[in-house]
């Protein structure tokens, strides 16, 4: 029979479809003998139906007349091999995906055979079969609309009682295979976006509504797994970021899916997801981890929690969720502490709130008799002993620390490490940019930008509210007489539904909270143990809170910033005599532009996930030998970034616009009597093979290869902020002239006469440029880690002691000239008053240095 299948016929004809159908009807069992024919017949039928849909309606009329769908179901039941099931599912997927005729789709979906295929008991131990099955269901979902979806459900008394496609699909929503999970999500979104009220009530009623809680539980487990990856990276001697990035991508994909589900607009879905995220994730897992110290061996870290909070606020667009999370920052730390016996294991963690609810009174509120000033000082003064705070709290009837979660977040800024500071700043920045968050909530948190404050007060004044008019036109326009806003109070009351007690300090107000945030940021800018890149993020946040000419700094803030600026200005001037002094002005100009862009950008430069990768980046820095010139270059780069930030904050705090370029003096003219001028050099520097006059050069010997000494003339020279040490060979044919063979940077050469051999001069030879200034040439920081950061060295032998001392003095003199020129050009910049008052900053263009890397002495 199957041999006749290959006889010559018109492949795309109704006769071919009729023949294939007849042959399938003659089969009573599918086994190893005839399975190949059945598979080929099914494949051919899918091609013919697709062809007929586009060219000849009689094809599908025959398909309906002969009830080929029923034949498919029959073939499936009599099949003894999985390959036939695979082909049948693929055939149905192809037909459904390619049909354009609405009439044809209605027929397919209206037959009872479609739901029989959907509910057929396939052997899903075969992974390939499961993939084809999910693809089949997804193909069906792609054709759903308000008309077709009703064909796939069973109703009773105007109520959907059965929806096999959806129910079967969500059983695999959390399958270990990512592609299957993705396909199921696409299917569910297709269902949700149809907008059928009856179907929507079906999926949000028990037991199907459990899908949404399971979705959050699955996401919670992913969060815990991410935390373990982060911990492993921190413990590893050679951290890898690839696994963290993969986990982060999956977590963010999950959140975007949740956001898409919510955007479908199904009633109660947003509430269901909000409730589950708060109960299963935010309250029991993330918020308790925001304290700096580890409590009861809690297994999730602050960095992971801060990152996840940022992601949830950024991606999941639910107003109640954003505002409830924000309101929780006014609850005490202990309100979210788990019981000691509880472990973070992916199951729902109970909240330890019962005892606090009993001890805090009938309304669940404890009010502390503290005024606004003491509230501000409590957070800004990290020296307050923890035991003293706890003792005071117990006396007032509330067990545990009285410090609010918001205060703990600010303490990350004032006392935390790099990761904690970055995380806290990211959370504040995310809250600031969350459109779903009420402005009154931002105001209560102390992070409402002044332009929005003024807009709010102006609106209040226009509608006749006395408080708004009084505050708008008062000398202190930022003071807020009232206490916490009614919107915040409403969300605080909602927390009681979750069994969470909260307390508000007497006198707490947006103004007091605003000063707490300012205190924390100013304290951050005065810290010397925080990465400059992270300080820039703090600068961005401050810029959002205080636009130009709207400074709210008090005299104490200004003094702290000024003192910190002077300290870093002194450190900067010391770099003028450092290893990389020739790059100091170039680096300053570059970082000035970058810092200005970073502060004035509409959003922070870094994504929240950067806090999870910070430890891997820090390990690269730790891998650099401290005595290496590269380490000195990294230190100078950090110093410059901090100085630039503080300089711009000085201008900013006085309400002045930031200049486009730093105020640096132009280069001075080269003296005719300088060694560089006498030698015939210009600002472009020495180039190997170029001619050089040897006036003032000193003869010497050096071995670049063991046992092979060479004779050169040695010359140290500086032109402006640049300088070189040069080895040239004498030209016999031209009197007092030589050819440049090797040149190396003058700065950082660290000349030293050998203690045992007074005719030997030691010179350190550092690279001609900083590797991180040219990433295209030297690669990323992780690639730099694999390279040895070892400086070269020259040992020059001279004729006698006096010649050696003369060469030594020459190098010192030229280094001094070079350093003085750097100091002269920096003088207007480091002079605080002149620098801030200068409106027209002039910066000369500095040409890039080009120099060959000098060989090491063997």
Helices and strands as residue ranges (DSSP letters): G 4-6, H 14-25, H 35-55, H 57-65, H 68-78, H 82-98, H 102-110, H 112-119, H 127-141, G 149-151, E 154-155, E 160-162, H 164-170, H 178-192, H 197-203, H 210-235, H 242-263, H 269-277, I 278-286, G 287-290, H 302-315, H 319-328, G 333-336, H 354-359, E 365-368, H 372-380, H 386-395, H 405-415, H 418-433, H 439-445, H 450-462, H 466-472, H 486-495, G 496-498, E 502-505, H 510-525, H 532-545, H 555-575, G 581-583, H 584-600, H 610-622, H 629-653, H 675-679, E 691-693, E 698-705, E 708-719, E 722-730, E 737-745, E 752-753, E 760-765, G 771-773, H 775-778, H 781-785, E 792-797, H 801-830, H 832-837
